[in-house]
Amino acid sequence: MPEYEKAMRPEDITRLFVERSNAGDAAGVAALYEEDAVLAYPPGEQTVGREAIRALWEKVLANRPRFEPEPPLPTLVSGDIALTSTPPKDGAGARAQVVRRQPDGSWLRLLDQPEFVLPSR
């Protein structure tokens, strides 16, 4: 695996995600997640583990989507755990991620909820 820039602040992960996604680098996107991370995507499903997340992003990025940076909402930090979030461009809801500080001081995503799906009644 190539040496990637590390997120030294929780908020750095969103910027790195946009840069790597727009470069078509699925492995680089997956490197932002802990080994056993959970991504709530596709909507209504869960993708578990860095390798499964990499495979998912490989499929998504094959379509060459363009991502724009979203301004971060205030980050909540408690020790080595942080909650980051960004509002989508359409203003509907928010994206939320739980990140954890690693032994080297960098941060990785543990839980990622990029889209909220209302429960069916």
GROMACS elastic network, one bead per residue, 0.5 to 0.9 nm:
[ bonds ]
;  ai    aj funct       b0    kb
    1     4     6  0.85766   500
    1    27     6  0.79560   500
    1    28     6  0.87715   500
    1    31     6  0.89416   500
    2    27     6  0.89522   500
    2    28     6  0.83323   500
    3     6     6  0.88856   500
    4    28     6  0.70575   500
    4    31     6  0.78593   500
    5     8     6  0.89418   500
    5    16     6  0.80471   500
    6     9     6  0.88858   500
    6    12     6  0.83096   500
    6    13     6  0.83380   500
    6    16     6  0.84974   500
    6    32     6  0.81084   500
    6   106     6  0.60100   500
    6   107     6  0.74547   500
    6   108     6  0.86400   500
    7    10     6  0.65703   500
    7    11     6  0.77429   500
    7    12     6  0.50335   500
    7    13     6  0.55698   500
    7    16     6  0.75705   500
    7    32     6  0.79863   500
    7   105     6  0.88265   500
    7   106     6  0.53630   500
    7   107     6  0.54358   500
    7   108     6  0.72915   500
    8    11     6  0.84759   500
    8    12     6  0.67525   500
    8    13     6  0.85839   500
    8   101     6  0.87141   500
    8   105     6  0.65668   500
    8   107     6  0.60862   500
    9    12     6  0.53813   500
    9    13     6  0.76449   500
    9   101     6  0.88494   500
    9   105     6  0.87314   500
    9   106     6  0.69598   500
    9   107     6  0.65475   500
   10    13     6  0.60479   500
   10    14     6  0.83538   500
   10    75     6  0.76781   500
   10    77     6  0.89062   500
   10    82     6  0.69397   500
   10    83     6  0.81828   500
   10    84     6  0.69000   500
   10    99     6  0.67503   500
   10   100     6  0.82467   500
   10   101     6  0.82703   500
   10   106     6  0.82247   500
   10   107     6  0.58582   500
   10   108     6  0.78304   500
   10   109     6  0.87416   500
   11    14     6  0.61319   500
   11    15     6  0.75310   500
   11    72     6  0.69542   500
   11    75     6  0.74909   500
   11    84     6  0.68111   500
   11    85     6  0.87171   500
   12    15     6  0.54024   500
   12    16     6  0.62534   500
   12    17     6  0.85934   500
   12   107     6  0.85588   500
   13    16     6  0.50766   500
   13    17     6  0.59434   500
   13    18     6  0.86419   500
   13    32     6  0.68501   500
   13   107     6  0.77275   500
   13   108     6  0.75099   500
   13   109     6  0.79561   500
   14    17     6  0.50153   500
   14    18     6  0.63157   500
   14    19     6  0.87200   500
   14    69     6  0.73719   500
   14    70     6  0.79054   500
   14    72     6  0.81549   500
   14    84     6  0.89481   500
   14    86     6  0.85954   500
   15    18     6  0.52507   500
   15    19     6  0.62643   500
   15    20     6  0.86612   500
   15    69     6  0.65096   500
   15    70     6  0.85329   500
   16    19     6  0.50949   500
   16    20     6  0.60223   500
   16    21     6  0.83257   500
   16    28     6  0.86729   500
   16    29     6  0.78361   500
   16    32     6  0.80396   500
   17    20     6  0.53259   500
   17    21     6  0.58718   500
   17    22     6  0.83989   500
   17    28     6  0.81103   500
   17    29     6  0.57747   500
   17    32     6  0.74765   500
   17    67     6  0.88532   500
   18    21     6  0.51933   500
   18    22     6  0.59989   500
   18    23     6  0.84869   500
   18    29     6  0.86691   500
   18    66     6  0.83729   500
   18    67     6  0.57157   500
   18    68     6  0.66339   500
   18    69     6  0.63525   500
   19    22     6  0.53885   500
   19    23     6  0.62732   500
   19    24     6  0.88628   500
   19    25     6  0.87924   500
   19    29     6  0.89509   500
   19    67     6  0.83167   500
   19    69     6  0.88930   500
   20    24     6  0.63183   500
   20    25     6  0.52056   500
   20    26     6  0.73525   500
   20    27     6  0.86844   500
   20    28     6  0.58975   500
   20    29     6  0.58695   500
   21    24     6  0.50552   500
   21    25     6  0.57789   500
   21    26     6  0.68123   500
   21    28     6  0.80243   500
   21    29     6  0.65051   500
   21    57     6  0.83005   500
   21    61     6  0.68140   500
   21    64     6  0.85056   500
   21    65     6  0.80463   500
   21    66     6  0.76643   500
   21    67     6  0.71211   500
   22    25     6  0.76129   500
   22    61     6  0.81070   500
   22    64     6  0.73950   500
   22    65     6  0.71916   500
   22    66     6  0.57166   500
   22    67     6  0.63326   500
   22    68     6  0.88493   500
   23    26     6  0.87414   500
   23    61     6  0.88672   500
   23    64     6  0.87451   500
   24    27     6  0.89816   500
   24    28     6  0.87434   500
   24    29     6  0.89232   500
   24    57     6  0.87797   500
   24    58     6  0.79067   500
   24    61     6  0.55686   500
   24    62     6  0.73891   500
   24    64     6  0.68695   500
   24    65     6  0.87616   500
   25    28     6  0.51544   500
   25    29     6  0.63550   500
   25    30     6  0.87419   500
   25    57     6  0.84019   500
   25    58     6  0.77922   500
   25    61     6  0.77914   500
   26    29     6  0.50398   500
   26    30     6  0.61545   500
   26    31     6  0.85756   500
   26    53     6  0.84389   500
   26    54     6  0.54336   500
   26    55     6  0.74822   500
   26    56     6  0.82231   500
   26    57     6  0.51780   500
   26    58     6  0.50803   500
   26    59     6  0.86424   500
   26    60     6  0.87226   500
   26    61     6  0.70214   500
   27    30     6  0.50109   500
   27    31     6  0.61206   500
   27    32     6  0.89856   500
   27    51     6  0.86121   500
   27    53     6  0.88606   500
   27    54     6  0.55682   500
   27    55     6  0.84527   500
   27    57     6  0.81614   500
   27    58     6  0.79501   500
   28    31     6  0.50433   500
   28    32     6  0.69848   500
   28    54     6  0.83132   500
   29    32     6  0.55623   500
   29    33     6  0.76888   500
   29    53     6  0.84094   500
   29    54     6  0.70724   500
   29    57     6  0.74812   500
   30    33     6  0.55438   500
   30    34     6  0.84002   500
   30    35     6  0.89707   500
   30    50     6  0.56493   500
   30    51     6  0.72790   500
   30    52     6  0.86862   500
   30    53     6  0.58966   500
   30    55     6  0.87032   500
   30    57     6  0.77580   500
   31    34     6  0.75410   500
   31    35     6  0.86262   500
   31    50     6  0.73312   500
   31    54     6  0.82785   500
   31   108     6  0.80976   500
   32    50     6  0.87251   500
   32   107     6  0.80409   500
   32   108     6  0.52867   500
   32   109     6  0.61166   500
   33    36     6  0.79406   500
   33    37     6  0.59022   500
   33    38     6  0.85377   500
   33    49     6  0.82245   500
   33    50     6  0.61396   500
   33    53     6  0.83198   500
   33    99     6  0.84857   500
   33   107     6  0.88206   500
   33   108     6  0.50720   500
   33   110     6  0.61893   500
   33   111     6  0.83796   500
   33   112     6  0.89368   500
   34    37     6  0.50361   500
   34    38     6  0.87145   500
   34    49     6  0.75849   500
   34    50     6  0.64892   500
   34    99     6  0.87425   500
   34   100     6  0.84088   500
   34   108     6  0.56864   500
   34   109     6  0.58944   500
   34   110     6  0.56326   500
   34   111     6  0.88922   500
   35    48     6  0.89337   500
   35    49     6  0.55373   500
   35    51     6  0.78110   500
   35   110     6  0.84827   500
   36    48     6  0.64215   500
   36    50     6  0.62399   500
   36   110     6  0.73930   500
   37    47     6  0.83449   500
   37    48     6  0.59127   500
   37    49     6  0.50991   500
   37    50     6  0.63620   500
   37    53     6  0.84365   500
   37   108     6  0.89701   500
   37   109     6  0.67239   500
   37   111     6  0.58038   500
   37   112     6  0.79879   500
   38    41     6  0.89418   500
   38    46     6  0.65114   500
   38    47     6  0.58096   500
   38    49     6  0.63271   500
   38    50     6  0.83984   500
   38    53     6  0.83305   500
   38   109     6  0.85581   500
   38   110     6  0.63758   500
   38   111     6  0.50063   500
   38   112     6  0.63842   500
   38   113     6  0.87053   500
   39    42     6  0.84248   500
   39    45     6  0.84377   500
   39    46     6  0.55976   500
   39    47     6  0.50626   500
   39    48     6  0.63517   500
   39    49     6  0.83019   500
   39    53     6  0.72388   500
   39   110     6  0.82908   500
   39   111     6  0.59667   500
   39   113     6  0.63119   500
   39   114     6  0.79298   500
   40    43     6  0.64940   500
   40    44     6  0.69610   500
   40    45     6  0.57574   500
   40    47     6  0.63037   500
   40    48     6  0.86406   500
   40   111     6  0.79218   500
   40   112     6  0.60959   500
   40   113     6  0.51141   500
   40   114     6  0.68648   500
   40   115     6  0.75835   500
   40   116     6  0.86094   500
   41    44     6  0.67948   500
   41    45     6  0.55091   500
   41    46     6  0.55231   500
   41    47     6  0.62531   500
   41    56     6  0.87477   500
   41   112     6  0.84585   500
   41   113     6  0.74664   500
   41   114     6  0.72225   500
   41   115     6  0.76160   500
   42    45     6  0.54138   500
   42    46     6  0.69636   500
   42    47     6  0.77849   500
   42    56     6  0.87895   500
   42   115     6  0.87066   500
   43    46     6  0.80404   500
   43   114     6  0.85411   500
   43   115     6  0.65633   500
   43   116     6  0.74299   500
   43   117     6  0.64746   500
   44   115     6  0.89752   500
   44   116     6  0.83451   500
   44   117     6  0.63639   500
   44   118     6  0.89190   500
   44   119     6  0.87699   500
   47    50     6  0.87962   500
   47    52     6  0.62626   500
   47    53     6  0.61114   500
   47    56     6  0.78791   500
   48    51     6  0.82567   500
   48    52     6  0.61553   500
   48    53     6  0.68072   500
   49    52     6  0.54161   500
   49    53     6  0.61638   500
   49    54     6  0.86578   500
   50    54     6  0.60789   500
   50    55     6  0.86612   500
   51    54     6  0.50204   500
   51    55     6  0.62717   500
   51    56     6  0.86517   500
   52    55     6  0.50583   500
   52    56     6  0.61560   500
   52    57     6  0.86459   500
   53    56     6  0.50700   500
   53    57     6  0.61832   500
   53    58     6  0.85254   500
   54    57     6  0.51908   500
   54    58     6  0.60892   500
   54    59     6  0.88175   500
   55    58     6  0.50517   500
   55    59     6  0.65858   500
   55    60     6  0.88562   500
   56    59     6  0.53420   500
   56    60     6  0.63482   500
   56    61     6  0.86464   500
   57    61     6  0.57087   500
   57    62     6  0.81990   500
   58    61     6  0.53189   500
   58    62     6  0.61088   500
   59    62     6  0.52713   500
   59    63     6  0.74621   500
   60    63     6  0.59984   500
   60    64     6  0.76205   500
   60    65     6  0.76661   500
   61    64     6  0.50215   500
   61    65     6  0.62633   500
   61    66     6  0.89969   500
   62    65     6  0.81012   500
   68    89     6  0.88041   500
   69    72     6  0.89598   500
   70    86     6  0.60341   500
   70    87     6  0.67327   500
   70    88     6  0.68366   500
   70    89     6  0.71734   500
   71    85     6  0.88919   500
   71    86     6  0.60589   500
   71    87     6  0.72089   500
   71    88     6  0.89867   500
   72    75     6  0.77304   500
   72    84     6  0.73197   500
   72    85     6  0.59604   500
   72    87     6  0.73622   500
   73    84     6  0.70784   500
   73    85     6  0.54939   500
   73    86     6  0.53704   500
   73    87     6  0.72612   500
   73    94     6  0.89783   500
   74    83     6  0.88264   500
   74    84     6  0.72373   500
   74    85     6  0.75099   500
   74    86     6  0.87893   500
   75    82     6  0.67558   500
   75    83     6  0.57517   500
   75    85     6  0.71182   500
   76    81     6  0.84638   500
   76    82     6  0.54296   500
   76    83     6  0.51229   500
   76    84     6  0.68128   500
   77    80     6  0.73773   500
   77    81     6  0.59098   500
   77    83     6  0.65131   500
   77    84     6  0.87737   500
   78    81     6  0.53922   500
   78    82     6  0.61426   500
   78    83     6  0.88043   500
   79    82     6  0.78246   500
   79   101     6  0.84220   500
   80    99     6  0.82768   500
   80   100     6  0.55035   500
   80   102     6  0.78875   500
   80   107     6  0.87441   500
   81    98     6  0.69807   500
   81    99     6  0.58063   500
   81   101     6  0.64217   500
   81   107     6  0.89542   500
   82    97     6  0.81822   500
   82    98     6  0.56844   500
   82    99     6  0.52504   500
   82   100     6  0.63660   500
   82   101     6  0.81953   500
   83    96     6  0.69918   500
   83    97     6  0.57181   500
   83    99     6  0.63729   500
   84    95     6  0.82728   500
   84    96     6  0.57533   500
   84    97     6  0.51858   500
   84    98     6  0.63636   500
   84    99     6  0.74408   500
   85    94     6  0.64307   500
   85    95     6  0.52259   500
   85    97     6  0.61370   500
   85    98     6  0.87950   500
   86    93     6  0.89601   500
   86    94     6  0.55822   500
   86    95     6  0.52446   500
   86    96     6  0.67851   500
   87    90     6  0.80481   500
   87    91     6  0.59889   500
   87    92     6  0.72872   500
   87    93     6  0.63871   500
   87    95     6  0.61501   500
   87    96     6  0.89244   500
   88    91     6  0.53583   500
   88    92     6  0.64344   500
   88    93     6  0.70363   500
   88    94     6  0.59754   500
   88    95     6  0.69307   500
   89    92     6  0.78886   500
   90    93     6  0.86676   500
   91    94     6  0.77074   500
   93   115     6  0.84600   500
   93   116     6  0.76167   500
   94   113     6  0.89560   500
   94   114     6  0.78975   500
   94   115     6  0.75397   500
   94   116     6  0.78073   500
   95   112     6  0.80561   500
   95   113     6  0.59108   500
   95   115     6  0.59828   500
   95   116     6  0.75077   500
   96   111     6  0.82994   500
   96   112     6  0.62011   500
   96   113     6  0.51875   500
   96   114     6  0.63076   500
   96   115     6  0.83107   500
   97   109     6  0.66353   500
   97   110     6  0.74604   500
   97   111     6  0.54940   500
   97   113     6  0.59712   500
   97   114     6  0.77353   500
   98   108     6  0.86149   500
   98   109     6  0.59697   500
   98   110     6  0.55863   500
   98   112     6  0.65024   500
   98   113     6  0.87550   500
   99   107     6  0.62224   500
   99   108     6  0.53258   500
   99   110     6  0.51787   500
   99   111     6  0.68910   500
   99   112     6  0.85300   500
  100   106     6  0.83642   500
  100   107     6  0.54419   500
  100   108     6  0.56019   500
  100   109     6  0.64459   500
  100   110     6  0.64642   500
  101   104     6  0.80178   500
  101   105     6  0.58241   500
  101   106     6  0.56431   500
  101   108     6  0.66874   500
  102   105     6  0.52854   500
  102   106     6  0.53205   500
  102   107     6  0.57070   500
  102   108     6  0.71399   500
  103   106     6  0.74150   500
  104   107     6  0.87738   500
  109   112     6  0.67298   500
  112   115     6  0.89894   500
  113   116     6  0.67720   500
  117   120     6  0.87944   500
